[in-house]
Amino acid sequence: MKHKNWLIAFCSLVLAVVLVVGGRRLVAETAVSAPDTPAAPAVAPSVISFQGFLTDSGGEPVADGSYPMQFGLYSASSGGSAIWAESHGSVAVSQGYFAVLLGSGACTTGCPLDVADFSSATRYLQSSVDTGSGFVTFPRQQLAAVPYAMQADVAASAPWSGLTGVPAGFADGSDNTGVAYDNVLTVAKSGGDYSSVAAALNSIGDASASNPYLVRVMPGVYTETELVTVKAYVHVQGSGPLVTVISSARTGASPNNGAATVELLDNGRISQITVRNTSTGTFGIALYSTLSTRTAVVDGVVAEAIGAGGVGHYAAYWNDAEATIRNSKLVASGATGFGTGVNAGLGIVNISGGFPQPLISNSQLLGGNGNSDGLSCAGNSGTGFAIQGTNAAVQVFDSYLCGDRRGIFLGTNGQTRLHNSQLWGSSTSGSFLVETTASAAVILVNSGVFYATDKHTGSGGLTCVNSYKANYTPASDGTTPATACN
């Protein structure tokens, strides 16, 4: 690349020198310009075109003929040793004009002329000519680039295989120094690395904190029969919710990964995509995660469990899991049977002890059969839960939660907190905004409570602080179900 740079700069020089020797005035001028659109040769030439004009002291062109000439390259305007020098025994001159190719003569110093000779921006060219009375040496002239030659560093191109000292971030031939991924796979309906999301993820066996993967899923609906497993240190990124869709009808007799479309492992990430489960069997789950921490992330995802029929539909089901959910919409519908069927935006259980504490922010969680308009969970099925949890402590910020049976059900233990959010329940008979049992509790802070008549059921706790009702009048502060959120 640098080689091409000095060629363009050098070939656009204008030199003019005047010297009076023996009563004769000799003028040497050179002017050579690069073509408007230079071609990019496979190998740059190692010679430089040099043209000039010689006159006598009266300004007349020297006599036609051939004359010896010498040229040298120096780092200073005077003194010092030549970096490169060569001689031409016979250069044709016609009406004062001559042309030579520097680098093609008899080299005497610094052979051959190459890019290393121009490693500094300060270089001077010395010219000498013998017109019959011995060599006349003209004052050295500094080489300078024309303005557009300064673009050569960025405009010139070269194959990676021809470069040395390539920065590590460019070594793979891709300008991805600002991206955290060393490995990128593309899933597309045609023309990608894979046409199946599951197959792309199954091909990854070496993902780690120091070797993460990005799986880009192009627009389209990808119908999968195999479980799509988002592994640790793998990011599955779609082209946008409803633009890229991973869909399956996987089902099972219990709520585990056998009934799920996508499983998210710890340190995995899924974003900008729709995950859909259309199962009509007993259980159908869009997103499933087990034993994950908050480093597992769901971001910008629409998760839908929407098959007609069955007993349990979960947009997300976290089993001893704390995966983070943000900027997402979780929708569950289709299961029937008041009091037995479950359509839950988030189902969360704990089996091995402790209280998983997933973080939910800026999201919608809708459970019921009336959510086609995007916010409503109203319906007559009485099967919907925004959150259905046991032994869990969900933290919710800036979100909208709605269930047509329970806004939130929290059983046995744990504490779910809502901050700057809205919690809705339907008017279906037997439905309540909140149900807590045993030592479980729901706490609402700076949040809206929207319910028709039935606020709370169960033996657990309910607390409201600084919250408001459907008509945006203050709801009562309180730390017991009897005093809170009235």
Sequence and secondary structure as in RCSB ss.txt:
>XXXX:A:sequence
MKHKNWLIAFCSLVLAVVLVVGGRRLVAETAVSAPDTPAAPAVAPSVISFQGFLTDSGGEPVADGSYPMQFGLYS
ASSGGSAIWAESHGSVAVSQGYFAVLLGSGACTTGCPLDVADFSSATRYLQSSVDTGSGFVTFPRQQLAAVPYAM
QADVAASAPWSGLTGVPAGFADGSDNTGVAYDNVLTVAKSGGDYSSVAAALNSIGDASASNPYLVRVMPGVYTET
ELVTVKAYVHVQGSGPLVTVISSARTGASPNNGAATVELLDNGRISQITVRNTSTGTFGIALYSTLSTRTAVVDG
VVAEAIGAGGVGHYAAYWNDAEATIRNSKLVASGATGFGTGVNAGLGIVNISGGFPQPLISNSQLLGGNGNSDGL
SCAGNSGTGFAIQGTNAAVQVFDSYLCGDRRGIFLGTNGQTRLHNSQLWGSSTSGSFLVETTASAAVILVNSGVF
YATDKHTGSGGLTCVNSYKANYTPASDGTTPATACN
>XXXX:A:secstr
 HHHHHHHHHTT EEEEEEEETTEEEEEEEE    SS    SS  S EEEEEE B TTS B  SEEEEEEEEEES
SSSSS  SEEEEEEEEEEETTEEEEEETSSEEEESSS  GGGGSSS  EEEEEEESSSSEEE   EE    GGGG
GHHHH    GGG SS  GGGTTSS  TT S SEEEEE SSSSSBS HHHHHHT    BTTB EEEEE SEEEE S
S EEE TTEEEE SSBTTEEEEE   BSSSSGGGEEEEE TT EEEEEEEEE   SSEEEEEEEES  TTSEEEE
EEEEE  SS SEEEEEEEES   EEES EEEE     TTT EEEEEEEE  SSS    EEES EEEESS  TTSS
    SS  EEEEEEES   EEES EEEESSEEEEEESS EEEEES EEEE   TT EEEEE TT EEEEES EEE
 SS  EESSSEEEEES B TTS B   BSSTTTTT 
